[in-house]
Amino acid sequence: MTELVRFGFALSPRMRAFMELRDGLRCLEHARQYDQPYAWLLAASDVRTSLLGEHGRKQAVPELIGLLSSMRTHLTQLAEGHPEFRVKILEACDMIESYIESMRQGVHDAIDFLNHDALLGSYFNALKKQDLLAHKPSLPQSLNVLWSGARHKDILSDNLHDLHAAVTHLDIMLNDFVGWESRVAQLGSDQINPERGAEYGLLVVGLEPSVVQQGIAPECSGNRLAIRVRFQQWKAGEAACDIDYDQPYYAMMVPVA
């Protein structure tokens, strides 16, 4: 099987908070690496929203710690049933514990930086005035120099290093925790009925890269009792449209919520 393109759908509020933080951190690091100040400001704003629990979001760090603890519980149970892998599984549990302990101080420093940095403060105030590019306070012509010269990106990256590592490690574990199930969406639609009594926090849909290159993407709706998967095609300059043919895909239900 080739490496699949993965689409993740949160099935619990805790998982949603985790995925919002994960994506914000990814965008922040990408903007830092490729020297994109506007993208960095926007990502920093999104990460701040996740950390502080603003605009209807839950504070992401307690939710992340809860997921890490839940993953540790599942791994401990797995070790009891698979003694041949017990040592490696318990090593993974110890790593989870170290992540929980190490990221606390960095998160505190990051929040302090996000709340007091003058450039970020100016941009956050501009967002409240619906000035997304921050023309009034930040003077876009000088933003590149202001942003790079004062090491804003590096200081925040250092503060978020342990949190980013914990998020990345958990994301890898979630995507490798269970195997793929091969399925077919008849006429573009399918329904997944999760096992009763199990708490699933994440649905991962996998598609071949050649399929995604055609603009095919899944949409999911429903609840923990029944999840509807519907495939659409996105073409440039056109509205999304449901496909009307059978679409093979892979699914992974992650029992960590």
C-alpha positions, 0 to 999 in steps of 0.5 A: 500500500502506498502512503495514504493521504489522511483526513482526520475527523474529531469525534469528541470535544477533547480531540477537536481541541487537540487537532486545532492546536496541532494544526496551529502549531504546524502552521506556526512552524512552517511560517517560521521556517519559510520566513512568512511573517503574515502567516506566522502572525495568523498562526500565532493568533490561532495558537493563542486562541487554543492555549487561552480557550478563546472564541468558543474553544476549550483550553487545549493543554488540559485536553492534550494532557487528558488525551496523553493520559488516555493513550497511556492507559490504552498502552498499559492495557495493550502491554498486559495482553502482549508480553512480547512487546511489553518493554517497548510499550512501557517505554512509550508510556514513560515518554508520554509521562515525560512530555506531560511534565516537560511542556508545562513550563514552556506553555507558561512562557509561551502564553506570557510571550503571546500576551506581552509581545508588542508586535503580536499585541498590535496584531491581535488588536488589529484582528479585533478591528477586523483588520486582518493584514494589520495595515494600521498598527503594523506598517506592512512595509516594515513587517519583515524587518520588525519580525525577523530582527527582534527574534519573535519567531525564534523565542516563541518557537523555543517556548513551544518546543516541548508542547510541539514535540508532545503534540507531534508524538501523540499525533503519530501514535493516534495515526498508528494506533489501529490498522486500516479497514478497507471500505467502499463508499457506494455511489460516493456515500458510506455509513460507519457504525462504531462498536457500541460501548467503545469511546472513539475520539477520532476517525481517520479516512485514508485515500490514495494520493492519485485520488486526492489529486483529482480533487476527491475529499471526504465529508463526515457528519453524524455522531458516535453511533453512526457516521456518514462519510460522503465524498465530494470533488473539488474543482478549481473555481467550481462549487463542491459536488458529490460524486456518483460512483463507488469510491474505495477508501480506508478508515481507522477508528481510534479508541482514544477520546 
